[in-house]
Amino acid sequence: MIYLDNAATSKPDEECLKRAEKFLYEAYYNPSALYAEGYNIQIELREARKNILALLTSGSNYDLIFTSCGTEADNQAIFGAGRRGNVVTTLGEHSAVFSAVNELKRRGIEVRFADLNGDGSVNVESLLRLIDDKTSLVSVIHVGNETGAVNDIAKISAAVKAKNPYVCFHSDGVQAFGKIPFKLTKNIDLYSVSAHKIGGIKGVGALIKRKNLIISPHIYGGGQEHGERSGTENVFGIKDFEYAAVKRYSAIGKCFDSVRRLNDLLWDRLDKVNFKRISPENNSPYILTVGVDGLRGETILHEADDNGVIIGTGSACASNEKKRYSRVILACGISETTADGILRFSFSPENTEKEIEFTAETLNKIVGKRKKLMA
Amino acid sequence: MEKVIIVRYSEIHLKGKNRGYFERVFGINMEKSLKGLKHEIHRQSGRYLIEGFEEADEDTILEKLFKVFGIHSLSVALKVRSDIDEIFNAAKEVCSNSGTFKVETHRADKTFPLNSMEISSEIGGRLLSVNGNIKVDVHNPQFIINIDVRENGTTLVFNKFFKGAGGMPVGTSGRGLLLISGGIDSPVAGHMIAKRGMSVDCIHFHSYPYTNLQARDKVIELAKVLSQYTCGTRLSIVSVTHIQEEIHKKCNGEYMVTILRRFMMRIAERIALNTGAQALITGESLGQVASQTIEGMTSSNSVIEKLPVLRPLCGFDKDEIIERSRAMGAYEISIQPYEDCCTVFLPKHPVIKPALGEVEVEETKLDVEGLISEALNTLEVIRL
């Protein structure tokens, strides 16, 4: 099976799993326990926190709160920091942010959405226009999960702070972490990451937070994670996350280049008569989104699956006509005809050129046949 | 003092010489429904007693019995020896702490020293003497304590009647094949026909890869819900993908649904005849959608050669169907947003009143027999 849905989840790295295994079977103690065995686990967590932070920051300006997933990290950022005035975000956000801000709206906070450019990135002018002195939180996705568009959050956060220095700036970095070489800059206050997109396991994420920034917890209880996220830590998952992240970062540049070659190769081999490019040229190399006019993405997905290629659609298909098309794709100004046939290929450094060639050949065949049938 | 459940049956008492047969099927259905739970079922005149169950299973047993057709009402009762002191102790247990009440006694055992009126008055009097918060009101009581002195030396004491599912025991009115789509209507249609005693099997048509595996699982879940009422079901799943592609390729697109439905009916009839089903059942409701006009029904009916087509929802409004769907426990599954095959290749303007002649002309463009046997080759059967 060729797996090209790595933006949905990635294959857990076996070597890292093996290394972390001892935290399941031997060192299973509660990190909050007072005896030496428990305390040793606390030290392991401290180590994990430090090592993951070191991948994104050079100084010691940030803290890291472990969460159960990227969605929880996003929710903690939104509900923890968006507590007054208005909240500004974009139409290109993942549902973890989009649904959370809609809940804020229901609770009486004004929410403003910035437009997208045709390539899926945020229209910075539109974003800045929405910010005023009452804005408490701005959230901009780093790499769009549907199009792979990269927002330059260092520049955007600086421009946002220039307009209102009291704003809290959050970015959902789930599709960027471990993939795009990048360091957190001083204007970024909160940054969400997830383990299972980079070879870790599902059930672990983290919210990286600028030191001294106070946000309210999302989960209350025993006061773990310095009271910012209660609940006994998933030690095995966190250590596995640490190992996977460090491993991924050790070759991040090399992987970036090799995945870029795969991405380019796939686009090169896909039949341009049937496939329209949705992802921008300077997108994250880990994602290539294309549209097929007049066909449903899901139909192609199933047939590709039957032929040994797993891909994503990037659209939440529902029978309800209004929900049938992805809101992000429509916000890019793409027509409903194309929005119906969105396919998302998302790569891992483990994919090979041979796999990509087979994928292109298979997709060309399937789409060619279906197009003929639908004509 | 033992807890028992009294099961009173519906129309079986109307049956004459066949009564034994109906009672036997009814008993078997109850056994099937309570499979896996510790219990004993004893038949008494005009009722069944469920005994010997674990107290913790009481709610589960009731929940399962509420889904057995043929049950008129149920009561949870205390079973005691027919002795006035024991009857009083049981009455005390079921008596509310306050309010107005009366005692109603049915005495089948005519050797019991007190008659019905005397038992009621004795027990009522004793209850009043131990609880100052209750009062007798024989005309409009807030609760009734029922005492049933049976012929076998035991007495049942209870204070509530729960309404059962009604209808006839499933299996006493033959077998039907329900065309189940994954929507709200078809499970309700199956439920209604099962209520009249028909065993119901299901057939589902899918259009993978145009529809997804979740849609298929949804239908399996719906069939499972239905099977709780039908004492099991056999779900046949058939792919109509190629049929739809051929219709799309060769016929006027406006006739897509009309022609597709004719194929479904033909395939369903063949499977029904092969599996001993004596009728087809559909969830059509007159005029609900473009394909459910009387002309649409005429068109799909005309390909059926031998079997009757039962359409129990024909006269129902959507909200009435939804109400029934909720009551049977299917609604939450039915509204999951997965498309069924009818929405694939859906024309913008489907023909609403298809003329049979025109449909037949369109169909001559297709290898009907070939497509049917090809579809039958995809048949998959799941027993639920």
Interface residues (C-beta under 8 A of the other chain):
Chain A: R296 E298 T299 I300 L301 H302 E303 D306 C317 A318 S319 N320 K323 L373 M374
Chain B: Y208 P209 Y210 N212 E245 H248 K249 P337 Y338 E339 T343
